[in-house]
Amino acid sequence: MATKKNQTSFKPGTSANPAGRPAGTTPRAKFRKMIDPDLPGIVEVLVQAAKGGDVGAIKTILDRLIPALKPTAADLSLRTTGSLAEQGANIIKAMMTGAISPDAAKTSLDVLTGQSKLVEQSEIVNRLNELEALLCPASKK
């Protein structure tokens, strides 16, 4: 089978808009150029304010230096037998008793929801295959 050659009017490395906005002219770039000479002094003032107890300055520095903590998944050992509904009930019960965090429960329920969709789709495909076999027995080889 022959493949079609990519016939686009754009060539690699060529701008689609060569007369577009020149580099360094965005408002952000202009602002950076404007404060660049004063940046060391600005940072020094910020550090001195933080050392003096300015909570806003401290927060600004820490926000830039230390990344925000992201929730981590804890190891879960929940009973995974029974129907999907029973498994969901076990997850909710574990959350209500404090055995797992609400975040862990939500993640677990999201996984269970995904599994239920996969099961549902698999059942639909099986039923369609059975119907096709009943309606068109000659097409099966």
RAQUI-V177072 format. One record per residue. N is the residue number from 1. PHI is phi in whole degrees, -180 to 180 (none if undefined). PSI is psi in radians with two decimals (999 if undefined). OMEGA is omega in whole degrees, -180 to 180 (999 if undefined). Layout:
N;PHI;PSI;OMEGA / N;PHI;PSI;OMEGA
//
This chain:
1;none;2.20;-178 / 2;-77;2.47;178 / 3;-100;2.59;-180 / 4;-81;2.33;177 / 5;-73;2.43;179 / 6;-65;1.92;-176 / 7;-110;1.24;178 / 8;-99;2.68;-179 / 9;-81;-0.17;-179 / 10;-96;2.30;178 / 11;-100;2.54;179 / 12;-57;2.35;178 / 13;84;0.01;-180 / 14;-108;2.27;-179 / 15;-70;2.46;176 / 16;-75;-0.34;-180 / 17;-139;1.37;-177 / 18;-64;-0.37;179 / 19;-95;0.30;-178 / 20;-71;-2.99;-177 / 21;-61;2.23;178 / 22;-66;2.63;180 / 23;-61;2.49;176 / 24;82;0.23;-179 / 25;-113;0.13;176 / 26;-71;2.76;178 / 27;-56;-0.68;180 / 28;-65;-0.76;180 / 29;-64;-0.70;178 / 30;-63;-0.73;180 / 31;-64;-0.75;179 / 32;-61;-0.73;178 / 33;-62;-0.65;-177 / 34;-67;-0.72;-176 / 35;-93;-0.16;-176 / 36;-52;-0.82;-179 / 37;-64;-0.50;-176 / 38;-95;-0.03;-174 / 39;-57;-0.79;179 / 40;-58;-0.71;179 / 41;-67;-0.69;179 / 42;-62;-0.78;179 / 43;-64;-0.71;180 / 44;-62;-0.75;178 / 45;-63;-0.73;179 / 46;-63;-0.76;180 / 47;-65;-0.76;179 / 48;-63;-0.69;178 / 49;-64;-0.73;179 / 50;-64;-0.75;178 / 51;-64;-0.51;179 / 52;-82;-0.01;176 / 53;100;0.14;178 / 54;-70;1.90;-175 / 55;-64;-0.63;178 / 56;-63;-0.74;178 / 57;-66;-0.74;178 / 58;-60;-0.81;-180 / 59;-62;-0.74;179 / 60;-60;-0.80;-179 / 61;-66;-0.82;-178 / 62;-65;-0.67;178 / 63;-61;-0.55;-179 / 64;-85;-0.44;-175 / 65;-98;-0.57;-175 / 66;-117;2.09;-179 / 67;-66;2.63;179 / 68;-64;2.49;178 / 69;-73;2.41;177 / 70;-111;2.53;180 / 71;-63;2.46;177 / 72;-112;2.61;-179 / 73;-81;2.28;176 / 74;-89;2.72;176 / 75;-68;2.26;-179 / 76;-111;2.40;173 / 77;-129;1.46;179 / 78;-110;2.67;177 / 79;-67;2.21;-177 / 80;-113;0.44;177 / 81;-100;2.88;-180 / 82;95;-3.11;-180 / 83;-70;2.93;177 / 84;-61;-0.65;178 / 85;-64;-0.70;179 / 86;-67;-0.67;177 / 87;-65;-0.71;176 / 88;-62;-0.73;178 / 89;-63;-0.66;178 / 90;-64;-0.68;179 / 91;-65;-0.80;-180 / 92;-64;-0.73;179 / 93;-62;-0.74;179 / 94;-63;-0.67;178 / 95;-68;-0.76;-178 / 96;-66;-0.52;179 / 97;-90;-0.06;178 / 98;87;0.13;180 / 99;-70;-0.55;176 / 100;-135;2.73;-179 / 101;-76;2.77;175 / 102;-58;-0.63;178 / 103;-64;-0.75;179 / 104;-65;-0.66;179 / 105;-65;-0.76;180 / 106;-62;-0.78;179 / 107;-61;-0.78;-180 / 108;-64;-0.73;179 / 109;-67;-0.61;176 / 110;-63;-0.73;178 / 111;-64;-0.76;180 / 112;-63;-0.68;177 / 113;-63;-0.75;176 / 114;-61;-0.72;178 / 115;-63;-0.71;-180 / 116;-64;-0.63;178 / 117;-67;-0.69;178 / 118;-64;-0.75;179 / 119;-63;-0.78;-180 / 120;-61;-0.80;179 / 121;-64;-0.68;179 / 122;-64;-0.73;178 / 123;-64;-0.69;179 / 124;-64;-0.78;179 / 125;-61;-0.77;179 / 126;-61;-0.74;180 / 127;-66;-0.69;177 / 128;-64;-0.72;178 / 129;-62;-0.72;178 / 130;-64;-0.74;178 / 131;-64;-0.74;178 / 132;-62;-0.70;180 / 133;-65;-0.63;179 / 134;-74;-0.70;-175 / 135;-83;-0.54;-177 / 136;-132;1.22;-176 / 137;-66;-0.43;-178 / 138;-75;-0.42;-178 / 139;-76;-0.27;178 / 140;-79;2.19;179 / 141;-120;999;999
//
